[in-house]
Amino acid sequence: MDSLRPGALMELARSHAGQKLIRYGLVSAVGVVITQLTLTVLYKFFGVDAAVSNIAAVSVSSVPCYLLSKRWVWGRDGRSHLLKEVAPFWGFAFAGLVLSTVFVHWVKQHSDSLVWINGSSLAGFGVLWVIRFLVLDRLIWGAHHHTPVDEEIEDELAAESRLGGDDESGAVAPSAMSPNRTSIT
């Protein structure tokens, strides 16, 4: 319980891991806002079926969430690798979509309340939130994750830079090739 005291929480918030968690939470909040607004507009104002509205809402929100997660939360830039980055991220989005759609469909059978429908969509994603963070941090974009695919991308970037480089040696600054940026901007 000592870790829940205000000083310990502030220390965590100032740490690199804490900053990453805060950014992840903010990206999730952006995703929730986009998802809930889309779900509400489609269901309430256009009369689209609740489950179909949920599918559309998740599809719309997944794109900015992927880009913000990769670039802002984990500081990764450059090309996305389909199998190593995009597929796992979208796999979680799809799992959340399935779970939240099941929840929305079940709730719709018992209530027409927009609050319950939106809440059930949130609950479906809430179940996966922590698991997704751990997978993204430990296996996909974390600071210590560097795969042969990263090396291939770095080699391609280095070759491109040498072909169009400004300096005579064609060398690429190490920070330009780094698979991880550690700044918290």
N, C-alpha and C positions, 0 to 999 in steps of 0.2 A: 504494500500500500504506500510505501515511501515514494514510489515512482509516480504517484498521482498528486503529490504535493505541487503547488504552483511553481516553485523554483525548478523542480525536476521537469515539469511540462515545458517551461520556458527554455530550459537547456535543450530539451529534445527539439523544440521548434526551431532553435538556432542551428542545430546540427545539420549536416548535409542530408542525412536520412530523414530528419524531421521536415526539412524544406521540401524534399521530394514528396513526402506524404501529404504535405499541405497542398502542393501543386496538383498532385493526383486527386485530392479531394475537390479542388476547385474545378479541374477538368470534368470530374464526375458531376459536379453541380451544373456546369454548362450543359452536359449531356442530359441531365434530368430536366432542365428548363426547356431545352429544345424538344425532347421527347414528350413531355407533358403538354406543352403548347400545341405541338402537332397533333397529339392524340385528342386533346380537347377540341381543337378546331375541326378536325375531321369528323369526330363522333357527334359533337354537340351541334355544330353549325351546318355541317354538310350531310349529316345523317348516315355516314359510312358505318358499317358494322364495327362493333368494338374491337374484335380480334383483328380485322383488316386494318383498322386505324392504328392499332398497336404495332402491327408489322411495318406499316409505312413510317410511323414515328421513330421506331428503332433504326430503320434503314437510313432515314434522314440524319439522325443524330450521330450515327457511327462514324461518318466521314470526318467531321470536325474533332470528334473525340480521339480518333486514331492519330490525326495529324498533331493535335495538341499534346497527346501522350508521348508520342515519339520525340517531338522536337522540344517541347517546353519542360515536360516532367523529367525525361531521361536525357535530354540534351543531345539527342542523336539527330544528325542531319544527313543529307545525301539520299541516294536512291534507296527505296524500300525493296527488300528481298521478299518475293512472293511467298516462299515456303517457310522462311525463318522468321518473318515479321508479320506480314499481312495475314496469312492464313491463321496463325494462332490468335491474333487479335480479333479477327472476324469470327473465328470459332467461338470465342467467348461472347461476342456480340450475338451470334446465332443461338448459343446456349441460353443467354439471357432472354433473347427473343422468344424462344420456345417456352421457357419457364414462365415468363411474364404473360405470354399469350394464353397459356393454360390457365394461369391465375385469373386473367381478365375474362376469359370465356366462362370459367366457373362462377365468378362473381356476377357476370351478366345474367346467368341463369337464375340468380337469386335477387338481383337488385338492378334498377336502372340508374342508380345514383352515380353521378360523375365522380364524386369523391371516392367512392368504393372502387370504381373502375380504375381511376388514376392511382389510387393506393395499391391496388393489386399489381399494377404494372411496375410500380416502384419496388414492391416486395420481391418480385421475381428477379430483378437486377440486384437488389440488396443482398440476396443470398450469395451471389457470385462475386461481389465487390472485393472482398478481402482476398479470395483465391486468385482473382485476376491480377491484383497488385503483386502478389508474391510470384506468380508465374512471369509476369512482365519484368519484374525487377530481378529475379534470380535466373531466368532462362533466356530472356529475349534481349532486353536493353540495359540490364544492370551494369554497373561500373566494371565488374570483373568478367563480363561476358565478351569474349572475343573468339570468333569462329573462323574457319577457313573461308567462309563466305565473306566475312569482313575483310580478310586479307585480299581476296579477289577484287572486291570493290576498291580497296585502297590502291591496289596495283593499277586498276583501270583509271582511277583519278590521277595517280602519279603520271601515267602515260599521257593522259589528256593534257595535264599541266605542262609536261615537257614539250609536247607538240605546240602548245600555245603559250608557253611560259614567257614571262617578261625578262627574267634574268638570264645571263649567258649560260649558266650551268644547267638550267632547266630543273633545278632542284625545287622541291616542294617543301614549304615550311612544315615541320612536324605537326603543328597545331591544325593545319589544313587537312592532314591525313588521319588525325586522331579519330577513332571510332566513338569516343566519348568526350564530351566537353564537360568539364566539372564546374563551370560557372553556373550561378543560380540566377541568371538573367531571364 
